[in-house]
Amino acid sequence: MQARMKNPMQALMALNKATEKSGLSETTTKLVHLRASQINGCSVCVDMHAQELKKAGETDRRIFAVAAWRDTPFFTEAERAALALTEAVTRIADRTDAVPDDVWNEAVRHYDETAISGLLLQIAQINVWNRLNASVRQVAGAAWN
C-alpha cells in the first residue's frame, strides 16, 4: 500500500501545540487519541498512539485494555470520563443526543473549563487525523513524507 499524498495538515500540528496548554495530561490525551483511532479504524494512529503510551511508561495492560475500558479496573475516574466523552464525540451521529448529559456532566466533574476545551479539541483533532489517514491510505508504521 502507498500513501496517496504527502502530509496535508501542518495546521493540525499547530492546533495540537495550542491545546497542550489546557492542563490535560499527556497520558489522557494519548488514551483519547488511541480510543478514537480504534473506533475509526485508523491503523496509523492506533499504532502511533499505542507506541507513544508505551514510551511514556504506560503498561501493556492499560494500552491493550483501552478498547474495553468500561470493563476493566485499570483507568481512573477522570480517564473514564475522558474516554466516554471521546466515544460520544467520535460517534456523534449514532444517537439523537450526540453527547448525553450524563457523559458531559461526568467529564466536567473532572476537568475545568480550560481542560475540557483542550479535551474537546483533542478529540476533534484526532478524528480529523483519522479521517485524513484513511482518505490518503497512510500506511501504519510509515512517517508522513
Buried (B, 14 or more C-beta within 10 A) or exposed (E): EEBEEEBEEEEBEEBBEEBEEBBBBEBBBBBBBBBBBBBBEBBBBBBBBBBBBBEEEBEEEBBEBBBEBEEBEBBEEBBBBBBBBBBBBBBEEEEEEEBEEEBBEBBEEBBEEEBBBBBBBBBBBBBEBBEBBBEBEBBEEEEBE
